[in-house]
């Protein structure tokens, strides 16, 4: 079984066809989740994937997140049920990369 402990191992996995290919798990998860953030959906909000415009680089709006991280559970790396589609904000929240006092872009202004 493959290991995903180092940055190099993770990059190889996330750039590989089983993950990013046309029929890869990432695309299966996006399709299953209707190309929208599942956390935003729970909150009654909508955050869809961006659309590709000819001649421009497509902006990244959504990530496919492993519910159980691949470095701890490599056997689940390619299991569709171990994935969820999240917007960048919610993906960062899950990984603790958003300060506690930070506001999401849809929160009401505080007075």
C-alpha positions, 0 to 999 in steps of 0.5 A: 500500500502506498504511503502519503507521509511526505510532501513529494508523496502527496504531490505525486498522488494529487497529480496522478490520474487516479485522482485528477484524471477524467474518471478520477475520484476527484471528478467523481466527487465533484459530480456527486456533490453537484459541483458545490460546497457541501458545507455551504449547502448545509448552511443554506448557501450556494458556492459553485465551481468556477467556469472555464473561460477560453484564454483565461486560467480557471480560478480554483473555487472548490477542493475535494477533501479527504474526510479521513486524511490520506497520511493517516488512512492511505487505504481510503485515498481512492474511496469516494465515500471518504471525500467531500466537496468544499469551497476554499474557505471551508477547506481551510476551516477544516484544516484549522487555517482560518483564525477563530475571529475570521468571518466567512465571506457570507456572514453579516457585518458586525456592528 
